[in-house]
């Protein structure tokens, strides 16, 4: 055989073999930060804490400016994983966490723990046999699925339940109260406990709300470092097959704790110790995003991976005095709902302005409690440096994931894919409104945001007190317009009340 013929045959089989091992399906990574306010990222206006890796995702991808999570952890995660808004009946109610801490501390015996845990399982809201969760969408398309961090939606879980959510691999906390300490004696990996060196505190090294414990208090092995190491290993081990990774990190949820202060803040005289710790936690989150992006590039799969970054709910302060948002008042009693003054969270002790001037914090129905960052990066697919004002929410990720990987979204889900927007195409389907629910109505909770920019907040249903804002022109919610537009209040209130405690169209008709 002539040399040219040999070369031709070699190139032919090289092409065939290469095609057989290539991965045309895009990998998907969802990074779900915890209590990260939209104002804590440079691309959304943060000045003091630099977040270059997350900002680079926005520079090379798309930033969402009208995106909603929930008002705290449980409904945010339930909505994300089910593709339903959190006002649905029998939805996100959570069980009582903290039981493992009682056992580990010696407060109760192992026998008592087993009895009480059995009762937790018996009392848990049953999962409908036909319920389809987020990870199952990917599994059905042939993807390997993995979750790292907080497992399940809230709050105390167990192996069989985590697996029911569709995770082939899972590593993290089974108890969300334990997750508020960053130095657990053990974590769970695929149903098996594994110990963390140098960690001995039953409460996982949870610090006080003052945050004045020494840097490194709690133990030796920081849980978030365990998770990032696991994620990088998972990417390396699964680079030749399509995967969906969900990183439900605890950063920067407080109480504040960090192995070491970041050099950017260690010597700043104008920051308290708690503020330095919190800023360092945000920096660690940003650094971990950078490690993930570097690993994708090192494995040669960065051009075939979509990375989504968001947070579960709005901002929370773990480092200073919190304002009272029920009545829109500062701690000194001064009204925050002013027309003649620029209100910022820095006015009430937040040096970072983590809510980016929006009213409210976590657990409130104001924008600072529920409006979240969302950044999408997908080289060659998403145009760099683009932004969108499309109305969307956590529950839209299910349909978007299904659209990305080429499968159908289960019938009856509230989820609407925003993939057309990501790809710069016309968004034919869109929400008329987004619902954010909170059973704790004392804090200015449930809200409905309409497509045309009106937002209704349920302050006190018994007293028929609602507030109305035009977030197109007043996203910081300074001007309550309920008295000026009573017809609009009535219309939106009817829609809101019809959605709160509404049925499950994805399950109600299943026999």
Secondary structure by P-SEA (a helix, b strand, c coil): ccaaaaaaaaaaaaaaaaaaacccbbbbbbbbbccccccccccccccccccaaaaaaaaabbbbcccccccccaaaaaaaaccccccccccccccccaaaaaaaaccccaaaaaaaaaaaaaaccccccccccaaaaaaaabbbbbbcccccccccccaaaaaaaccccccccccccccccccccccccccbbbbbccccccccccccccccccccccccccaaaaaaaaaaaaaaacccccbbbbbcccccccccccccccccccccccccaaaaaaaaaaaaaaaaaaaaaaaaaaacccccbbbbbbbcccccccccccccccccccccccccccccccccccccccccccccccccccccccccccbbbbbbbbcccccccccccccccccaaaaaaaaaacccccccccccccccccccccccccccbbbbbbccccccccccccccbbbbbbccccccbbbbbccccccccccccccccaaaaaaaaaaaaaacccccccccccc
